Amino acid sequence: MAKNQSEPGLDRELEELPPELRWREWMRRIEAVLFASASPVPREDLARVVGQGASVDLLVQDLAADLADRPYEITRVADAWGLRSRPAYAAVIRAAADAGGQDLDLREFDIAVLAAIAYNQPITRDGLKDIFGKEINRDLIGRLHAHGLIATGPRSPRRGAPYTFVTTNQFLVAFDLQSLRDLPDREQLQDAGVGPESLKRTP
C-alpha cells in the first residue's frame, strides 16, 4: 500500500481546524488507512496522511484507546500497524462471516520447519536438512511461501550461493508477535513438548 509521495491535493496539515479536531481527523485518517490495508502499514506510510509535526505513535495510541470497546483492535508488527478482530470474536466470525482462506491449515511438520526457519534465519534448505536429517521438499517450502510466512533471504556465502529463507511480517501477524524478539524462549518450547532438534542452532 506504500506510495512514494502524498496524494496530490491532500491537505495534511489541516490548519483551518482547531487543534483538537485536527488531531481527531488525523486519527480517523490512520484508522481508514489501517482498515483498507490487507497488511500492516509502516510508520512512514501513515506519516503521509497526517501533519508534518504529528507523532504517528501518539496518534496510534490514542486511536487504540478510542477502539477499546470495539470488536477489533490495533496490532503492531515490527514498525507497522494493522487492524484485526479481537480473539474473543473468533467463533462468531467463523460462524457467520466468509473468512475462507484465512486459516493457515498447516501440517505439524510444516510448523516444525517454520519454527526452524524462525529460530535459525537466514537458513538454506541444506541447513534445514542438517536440522531434520532429511531433505525438505519444495512443496513444503512452497506452502509456507504461499501463506506469506516465509520469503527468500540473502544468498548464502557457501559454494553455489544457495538462497536462504527468512520469516515475514505475515509470520509475525499470524502468530501474534510484534517482532522476532517475542519468539518464545527455546527452553520454554522444549518444556512444552516441542522437539529440540527443530530449534537448535545450525553451525
Secondary structure, DSSP 8 states (H G I E B T S, - for coil): ---SS--TT--SS-TTS-HHHHHHHHHHHHHHHHHH-SS-EEHHHHGGGS-TT--HHHHHHHHHHHTTTSSEEEEEETTEEEEEE-GGGHHHHHHHS--TT-S----HHHHHHHHHHHHH-SB-HHHHHHHHSS---HHHHHHHHHTTSEEE----SSTT----EEE-HHHHHHTT-SSGGGS--HHHHHHTT--GGGTS---
